[in-house]
């Protein structure tokens, strides 16, 4: 599925967690309240390599937007409509499952 400024994996959906015990241990954000896309000025985009991902959710915990969400299969995905390309997720990933690549529009 294409978004305005990026591409999502087919079938990726956001999970809505309704109970506190469903969340991973960490400070959390409950999602964006923005209605307008804000990811159109970035230069780099994070690319997630699921083969390296151990589902630790550190990237999700540190994303300031939050543009990273947890898919139904437990892996993370990036909502490029809101991602600013800051690289915090890639920097914090302990297995280097996230790399920053130059975005071509």
C-alpha positions in Angstrom: 0.0 0.0 0.0 1.5 3.3 -0.9 1.2 6.3 1.3 1.6 9.9 0.4 5.4 9.9 1.1 6.4 6.2 1.4 5.4 2.7 1.2 3.8 0.3 3.7 4.0 -3.5 3.7 0.9 -5.1 2.5 -1.4 -6.1 5.2 0.3 -4.0 7.9 -2.2 -2.6 10.3 -1.9 -0.7 13.5 -2.7 -2.6 16.7 -4.8 -0.8 19.3 -3.9 -1.9 22.8 -6.6 -1.2 25.3 -5.3 -2.6 28.5 -2.2 -1.5 30.4 -0.9 -5.0 30.7 -0.9 -5.4 26.9 1.9 -2.8 26.4 5.6 -3.6 26.5 7.4 -2.3 29.6 8.4 1.2 28.7 7.2 4.8 28.5 4.6 4.8 25.8 2.7 7.1 23.6 -0.8 6.3 22.6 -0.5 7.4 19.0 -0.5 10.6 17.0 -3.3 13.1 17.3 -2.2 14.8 14.1 -4.5 14.7 11.2 -2.1 16.2 8.6 0.8 14.3 7.2 4.1 15.6 8.6 6.8 13.3 7.1 7.2 15.1 3.8 10.4 17.0 4.6 12.8 14.2 5.6 15.9 13.2 3.7 16.4 9.7 5.1 13.9 6.9 5.9 14.2 4.0 8.3 14.1 0.5 6.7 13.3 -2.4 9.0 14.9 -5.8 8.3 12.6 -8.3 10.0 15.2 -11.0 9.7 17.3 -9.1 12.3 14.5 -7.8 14.4 14.1 -9.5 17.9 10.9 -7.6 18.7 12.4 -5.7 21.6 10.4 -2.6 20.7 13.2 -0.2 21.7 12.7 1.6 18.4 9.0 2.0 19.2 9.7 3.2 22.7 12.1 6.0 21.5 10.3 7.2 18.4 9.4 10.8 19.1 6.4 11.0 16.7 5.3 8.0 17.2 5.7 6.9 13.6 6.7 3.3 14.5 3.9 0.9 15.2 3.7 -2.8 16.1 2.0 -5.0 13.5 -0.2 -8.0 14.2 2.7 -10.4 13.7 4.7 -8.5 16.4 7.2 -6.9 14.1 7.5 -3.1 13.8 6.7 -1.0 10.8 7.1 2.7 10.0 4.3 5.0 9.2 6.1 7.2 6.6 3.3 9.7 6.6 4.6 10.9 10.0 8.2 9.7 10.2 10.6 12.7 10.2 13.7 10.5 9.4 15.5 11.5 12.6 17.3 8.1 12.8 16.7 7.6 16.6 15.1 4.2 15.9 18.2 3.1 13.9 20.6 4.4 16.4 18.8 2.7 19.4 18.2 -0.7 17.6 20.5 -3.2 19.4 20.6 -5.7 16.5 20.9 -3.0 13.7 17.6 -4.2 12.2 16.9 -0.6 11.1 19.0 1.2 8.6 18.6 4.8 7.3 18.4 5.1 3.6 18.3 8.2 1.4 14.7 8.8 0.4 14.0 9.3 -3.3 10.7 11.1 -4.0 
